[in-house]
Amino acid sequence: MSKPASSPRHLLLVDDDADLLRLLSLRLTANGYRVTAVSSAEAAQAQMAIELPALVISDIRLPDKDGLALFDEIRAQYPALPVILLTAHGTIPDAVDATTRGAFAYLTKPYDAKILLAKIAQALSLTACDDAAGDAIGDDTWRAELISRSPRMAEVLSEARLVAMSDASILIRGESGTGKELLARAIHRASRRARAPFIAVNCAAIPEQLLESELFGHVKGAFTGAVDHRKGLFQAANGGTLFLDEIGDMPLPLQVKLLRVLQERTVRQVGANDAVPVDVRILSATHRDLDAAMADGSFREDLYYRLNVVTLVLPVLAERREDIALLANHFLQLIAARYQSNQKKLNGFAPDALEVLMMAAWPGNVRQLYNVVEQVCALSTAPLISAALVQRALRVPALEVLRYADAKQRFERDYLIQLLKLTDGNVTDAARLADRNRTEFYRLLQKNGLDPSVFRGDDDGVAAERQE
């Protein structure tokens, strides 16, 4: 039986039997695991939203929800997360059914501790760095550039780690600035090709007439300016990984040639007669909707399925707000190191500055966050970066989170203003639209400091007042 990883792996236990939870927690903690124990499916889902565990051990019978329903939800939301089910003899058929649907294993109560520990170690070995590349780089070094504590990102990284050791082509989807190339580099570092080259090329940044030569190389005299033989990026990445960024912008003629390379595993340089074998793992990325591109004929369907053996989707920064402060402080430390030579000292962000960062919309995602941090570091004259400086750098209004009472009052005021505008300040008509009597409506106007006469035109004001 293999031992737990040197850094404690986090296990989530779900059972309404308090004695079993306590006993199992003590036993797993003694074996080097970090354990969180909860007594209901609802608590388990809340805990997974806070911190994604490496493995879930759950009873099939839970007080608030069937354990199989919880298992189905886990599989739908976190398909790479292994689940071990604990079951009484009467629920064995359910457990067997669950294993056919993807549960890692099931054990009957009373369970054998040695068997449980062996199953846990076996499940965790699916994502542990126990291969040669993993031993060389350490458990987390492969993903060191991807700073995160978000459960959404944890699931993406878990799936990335699972597929890294295969040679399957991976399509990374995500908006601009979410870190697609960083994820591609991490997958390469976690793969058996880690010691071979990783080469990235942006398909949208190179003119069409040059991209073919850049990818496949050319021979001397192949075209005007080809004064020498030149290997392409496929040959330069031989044995390693080639990352094709913005693959959705690749011209159609080149898509045909790329498909041939992927099918035949050979490259023919521009102007050459013979093809050269290559051994390259392809990772690609795009912010475009390739399904729509296939529908309008701008992207080949056969190439899509060659590239999209596995899809990884990076969340936008607004969907992983728990990472914003973490990333901002990390970027500040990196940037502050540049200013040490000119004696400029940067210690961090003021608390209200971090709040502004947390509430921002971030249409440019992590790349925009880095740019904002770089700007405030350059402009700051004090060790602590202020909220005003952050707001200036953002150049967009921050998202506002109001207390419930404030939000309710704001809605009420806006609603009353809208009614008064619609009725040109006629309180009788406005009260009728609001389904309130005039006396109550006047109290609402007074409470919100609204004067109906402000909404009346000069000519109609006197008549309106007489009418009321």
Buried (B, 14 or more C-beta within 10 A) or exposed (E): EEEBBEEBBBBBBBBBBEEBBEEBBEBBEEBEBBBBBBBBBBBBBEBBEEBBBBBBBBBBBBEEBBBBEBBBBBBEBBEBBBBBBBBBEEBEEBBEEBBEEEBBBBBBBEBEEEEBBBBBBBBBEBBBBEBEBBEEBEBEBBBEEBBBBBBBBBBBBBBBBBBBBEBEBBBBBBBEBBBBBBBBBBBBBBBBBBEBBBBBBBBBEBEEEEBBBBBBBBBEEBEEEBEEBBBBBBBBBBEBBBBBBBBBBBBEEBBEBBBBBBEEEEBBBBBBEEBBEBEBBBBBBBBBEBEEBBEEEBBBEEBBEBBBBBEBEBBBBBBBBBBBBBBBBBBBEEBBEEBEEEEBEBEBBBEEBBBBBBBBBBEBBBBBBBBBBBBBBEEBEEEBBBBEBBBEBBEEEBEEEEEEEEEEBEEEBEEBBEBBEEBBBBBEBBBBBBEBEEEEBBEBBEEBEBEBEEBBEEEEBEEBBEEE
